[in-house]
Amino acid sequence: MPESGVNVCPICGVKIIAMVGGDRVLFSVGPPGTRATLWARVCRYTQKPGCINSNPQAGSGGSSNDSYQSPR
């Protein structure tokens, strides 16, 4: 029986669970995050057709609380 409200990105394989107040993203490693976190860590670099997170603010419920800092 498929889980309702769960999408799996065919590009990166993360699960995105639709939730009230903002979607939850389940990464293969680390704590769950938001679509904004997913965008900051993965989507903005890959930008491939078929990505289900093409809008970083969609369902994020606000800004990212991502503590990851890219090297400069």
Secondary structure, DSSP 4 states (H G I P E B T S, - for coil): -PPTTEEE-TTT--EEE--TTS-EEE-SSSS-B-HHHHIIIIIHHH--TT-S--STTTT--SS---------
